[in-house]
């Protein structure tokens, strides 16, 4: 759908009531300016917790999402080191034309900078901005601050937590802590989605892989651990992982025999997040893979001498 127009509002050191009022005014103006009736087709609220180092990456992903998920996106930029405790806001209402119709659909993006102490209490900030009766997806950039007040508060309002364990410094330790969240909210991992083509290729080798005992993977560490955990959980067997670090998942070998690379190209970050925003239930196979990855995370790292 082509972008029809974008409307903006910004405010510095604002109250939440001002943000809510600005949202209502933008929607009213959008409906008045449209050639035909406006459709707000939100099917979810997309929350994102974005430390400063991830800001540019998040904005790029949002551009890639464009009209695929016309929802209310609430992007939280925590700035806990700020000397003042305040809330700065920017709202964008994006309208997309419907092909062959004199009307459009609208999506809302609310960007909030949480300065000082406001960064420690995001739950009270987002609660009034959630769309009633719609699921809430929480995208946490970087490794979740397990046990922290911001994460605990946001998990209380989220129906699904979306992470990307390739962004974590220590995926194995992170998986061990992530398992404690599974019974509280559904969890998606974009790293897991990146392994899908290769998991299908390995599954196609059944039953020939039933007795495999070594998995060698050229990939980021998180993907290697997840693939090993998946095989261990599916085969109910001890499988030794040999990890060769790489920027992307490029090669897999089972007991020294290379697996033919599956067709297709790696998907973009926007495509991967878009997929996760369409999944609502728990992924039990992923959860089992994570548990096995955490329990059997000892790996041999080629070229480093570490085991």
Order of alpha helices (4+ residues) and beta strands (2+ residues): beta-alpha-beta-beta-alpha-beta-beta-beta-alpha-beta-alpha-beta-alpha-beta-alpha-alpha-beta-alpha-beta-beta-beta-alpha-alpha-beta
